[in-house]
């Protein structure tokens, strides 16, 4: 069982604790980059790099409100983690089967 490229990109993006925190914050509501930077205590250039990585991984999308095209609002992309969740469920199922077989083998040896 190998991970798809988009799962690899998702895991790579989530490997950074600051980016995980951004995902947590965006899970509550969409936010401007400045709001995210303030919440994480990051300078604007660092926040911009994190948001770029999250966008490239497909986890986050950017919109512009009608009132000002210069403002960027970031939100979690719908269904962005569905492949990752499916892969994790399959991996957990695989390990459960393997561990159950190992346990049965060990118990059989004890008798």
Secondary structure, DSSP 8 states (H G I E B T S, - for coil): ----HHHHHHHHHHTSHHHHHHHHHHHH--EEHHHHHHHHT--HHHHHHHHHHHHHTTSEEEE--TT-TT--EEEE-TTTTHHHHHHHHHHHHHHHHHHHHHHHHHHHHH-
